[in-house]
């Protein structure tokens, strides 16, 4: 079962109109590590036309902007895999 944070992240990322969106809660792998102030760790795999023509950094910025209300409080870290539909072939 997904957490409330994971569900909210999924809602926020809908603004990027993903064709595919998978979010994994990896928090259990990072519990107690230095610097973790209690927020969750998530891996985001997202495929969207919104990334077409954008560099990796700009793609990540779009994801961070969409998720801004959860950062840095509810989410401590995001691992982002952002692709366009063309990159799946």
C-alpha positions as CSV (number, residue, x, y, z in Angstrom):
1,X,0.0,0.0,0.0
2,X,1.4,3.4,-0.9
3,X,1.9,6.2,1.6
4,X,-0.1,9.5,1.6
5,X,3.1,11.2,0.5
6,X,3.5,8.8,-2.5
7,X,-0.1,9.3,-3.4
8,X,0.2,13.1,-3.3
9,X,3.4,13.0,-5.3
10,X,1.6,11.0,-8.0
11,X,-1.2,13.6,-8.0
12,X,1.3,16.5,-8.3
13,X,3.2,14.8,-11.2
14,X,-0.1,14.5,-13.2
15,X,0.6,18.1,-14.1
16,X,3.3,16.8,-16.5
17,X,0.7,14.6,-18.2
18,X,2.7,11.4,-17.9
19,X,2.1,8.6,-20.3
20,X,3.7,6.3,-17.7
21,X,4.4,7.0,-14.1
22,X,5.8,4.6,-11.5
23,X,6.8,5.8,-8.0
24,X,8.6,3.6,-5.6
25,X,8.9,4.4,-1.9
26,X,12.5,3.5,-1.0
27,X,12.4,5.1,2.5
28,X,13.0,1.8,4.2
29,X,16.4,1.5,2.5
30,X,17.6,4.9,3.9
31,X,16.2,4.9,7.5
32,X,18.6,6.4,9.9
33,X,21.3,7.6,7.5
34,X,23.1,10.8,8.1
35,X,21.3,13.9,7.0
36,X,17.8,12.3,6.8
37,X,15.5,14.6,8.6
38,X,12.6,12.2,8.4
39,X,11.3,12.8,4.9
40,X,10.8,9.9,2.5
41,X,13.0,8.7,-0.3
42,X,11.3,7.9,-3.6
43,X,12.2,6.8,-7.1
44,X,10.2,8.3,-9.9
45,X,10.1,6.8,-13.4
46,X,8.1,9.1,-15.6
47,X,7.5,9.2,-19.4
48,X,6.1,12.5,-20.8
49,X,6.0,14.6,-23.9
50,X,6.8,17.5,-21.6
51,X,10.5,16.4,-21.6
52,X,10.9,16.6,-25.4
53,X,13.9,18.6,-26.3
54,X,15.0,19.2,-22.7
55,X,18.3,18.3,-21.1
56,X,18.4,16.0,-18.1
57,X,18.8,18.9,-15.7
58,X,15.7,20.7,-17.1
59,X,13.7,17.5,-16.9
60,X,14.6,17.0,-13.3
61,X,13.8,20.7,-12.6
62,X,10.3,20.1,-14.0
63,X,9.7,17.2,-11.7
64,X,11.1,19.1,-8.7
65,X,8.8,22.1,-9.6
66,X,5.8,19.8,-9.8
67,X,6.6,18.2,-6.4
68,X,7.6,21.5,-4.7
69,X,5.0,21.4,-2.0
70,X,6.5,18.1,-0.7
71,X,10.1,19.2,-0.7
72,X,12.1,19.2,1.5
73,X,9.6,18.3,4.3
74,X,7.7,15.2,3.3
75,X,10.3,14.1,0.7
76,X,14.0,14.0,1.6
77,X,15.2,12.6,-1.7
78,X,14.0,11.8,-5.2
79,X,15.7,9.6,-7.7
80,X,14.3,10.7,-11.1
81,X,14.2,8.8,-14.4
82,X,12.5,11.1,-16.9
83,X,12.1,10.0,-20.5
84,X,10.2,11.0,-23.6
85,X,8.0,8.4,-25.4
86,X,10.6,8.4,-28.2
87,X,13.3,7.3,-25.8
88,X,11.5,4.1,-25.0
89,X,12.0,2.6,-28.5
